[in-house]
Amino acid sequence: MKTEKPLIARREGKAVFEELKRRISSSLNLQEVLDLIAAGVTKGMGVKGCTIGLLDKKRGQLKVVAYQGLTQKYLEKGPIDPARSLGGIVQSGLDLYIEDVTQDTRVQYPEAAREEGIQSILSVPLLLKQELIGALRIYTATARPFTPEELKFLHSLADQAALAIENARSYEDIKTNTRPCAAIWSIILKTAGPKPPYGYQKLPQILGQHY
């Protein structure tokens, strides 16, 4: 069985994380960033797998949006109840470590976890402006301690994931808000005739102030 090694004991750990940061900073694609984080955490920390989940408040579920190292069967085991699976994270915003998934009642699907070869789960909150929006979770095949260095980097990646999500949401808001302005501008040009009204050149700039 493959032995999991802490980041501090892996020579390539820091190199992996530095490369991960570089690639994240150069990408504008949200899904790509989340996939990079999930893959980078799994490789850099030598763990079994990683997921990034976002809270779906309407359905009251934690939706996995990126993952690495886990089977499709495990991912499709059933809906995840944040109040149970994330436990104190929802109330406190603090990390949650489950050392043995077969003995902890907060684990919704202990049998599925056992079949997947998971023994421990560490959940780190994704916070956006002090609001919990999801969790970065790592899965290990054996119980193991996490060093302060590892926890610090996990929080750094969780912050980057939350920032990427915020940027993506802001971009979608901008696109949504600019559609009406673009429609107005199109109508003005079509109805203005051969001689558009005075100051029409500045209209896109004026409208842009409200984007």
N, C-alpha and C positions, 0 to 999 in steps of 0.2 A: 504493500500500500504506500502511496506517495506521502512523504512526510512534509507537512507545511512548515515553512520557516518564516520567522518574523522578518519584517523589512530590514531591520538593523543588521540581521545576519546574512542578508543577501547582497552580494556585491553590486548586482545590476539594479537593485531597487531604486537608488537615487537617480541613476541614469534614465530608468524607465519613467520616473515621475517628472524629471526635467523635460524629457521629450514630450510627455503627455501635456504638460503646461503649455509648451510651445505650440503644439498642434491645436489645442483648445483655443488659444488666443488668436489663431489665424483662421478660425472657422466661424461662419455666420449662420450655419445650419444647426438648428436646435437638436434634431435627432442625431446628427453626426457627433455633436458635443457630448450628448448623454451616452451614446454608444462608446465613445472614446473613454469616458470616465469609467464606465462599467468594465470595459476590457482592461484598462490601465490598472484599476484597483486589483482585479483578479490576478493579473500577471505580476504587478509590482509587489504585492503582499503575499503572493504564493498561496492564496486561499482557493477553496473549491469554486466559489462563484460570487456574483454580485448582482443586485438588482437596484434599479431606481424606480420608486413608485410615487405617484402623485395622488393626493386626496381628491376623490370625486364626492363632493359634498351632497350633491343631489341624490346619489345612489347610496351614500354612506359606505363607500368602499375605497380601498387603496388599489389604484390601477398601475400595474407594472408597465413602464414606458421604455425601459432599456434593461438589458440583462446580458450576462456572460457566464458560461460554465454550467448552466442548468438545463435540464431536458425540457422539451415542450410539454411532456406529460406532467411534470411537476408544476410548471407554470400554469397549466390548465386545471389544477386540482380543485379549484373552486374560488368563489369571491373571498376577498380578504377584508375582515372587519377591523378597521383601524383602532377602535376602542379596545379591542381585545389583543390583537397582534402587536400593536405599538404600545399598549399599556400606558405607562407613565409619560411617554413622549408627548402624548396628546395634551396632558395637563401641564407638564413641567418643561417640555422642550429639551429634556436631557437625553443622553444616550441610554439605550436599553440593551443589556447583554443577557442572552439566554444561553446558559452553559450546556444544558442537556435538553434537547427538544422533546425527548420522550418522557421527561419528568415534569415539565413546566406546563401548567394549565393555560398559559397565555398562547401557546402554540395551537392554532386551529386544526392543523392537519399533521399530527405527529407521525402517523403511519406513512403518509406520503413523504415526509422528511426523512424517515428512517430508510425507506426504499431508495430514496435519492442519495443516501450516503451522507446526510447532513447530521452533525451532532450539535453544533453551536451556531447561533445567529447574533450578530451585532448590528443594531439599528442606530443610525445617526440621523438626526432631524434635518430636513431641508426647511430653512427659515427664510421668509421673504418679508422684510420690514417687520420683524418680530412675530410674524404669523406663520404657523406651521402649514406647509403646503405639501409635504410628503416626507419620504425617508430614503436614505441610501443604506442598503442592507448588505452585509457580507456574510457568507456562509462558509463554515469550516467543517472538515471531515472529522476533526478531533478537537477536544476542548483545548484552548490555548489562551495565554494572556496576551494582551496588546500593549505595546510599549507606548510611552507618551509621544514618541516621534510618530508612530503609526496613527495614533488618535488625532494628533495635530494635523497630519496630512489628510486624513479622512474628512476632518472638518473643513479643511481648505478646499477639497474637492466638492464637498456638499455645498459650500458657499458659491463655488463657481457654477455648479449645476443650477442653483437657485437664481443666480444672476443671469445665466443663459435663458432660463425660463422667463424671467422678467423681461429681458430684451425681446424675446420672441413675442410675448404678449403685447408689449408696447408697439412693436412693428405691426402686429395685426390690428391694433387700435388705430394706428396711423392710416393703414390701408382702408379700414372701414370708414374713417372720418373724411378721407380725401375723395372718396367716390362721389358724394354729393357735390363737392366743390368742382370736381372735374366735369360733372354733368352740367352744372351751371355755366361753366366756362365754355363748354361745347355749344350750348344753346345760344349764348351771347354771340359767338362767332357766326353761327348759322343764320341768326336773325338780324345781324347788324347791317347786312348789305355790303355794297362796295366801299362804304365809308364807315368804319366802326366808330363808336362814340369816343369822345375825347378821353384820354387817360386809360384806354383799354390795355395799353402795353403793360401797365402796372398792376392790372387786375390779378394775374397769377401770384404776384408777390404779396398783394393784399390778402388774397384768399389763403396763401401759405401761412400767414400769421396765425391762422385758426386751425391749422392741421394738428 
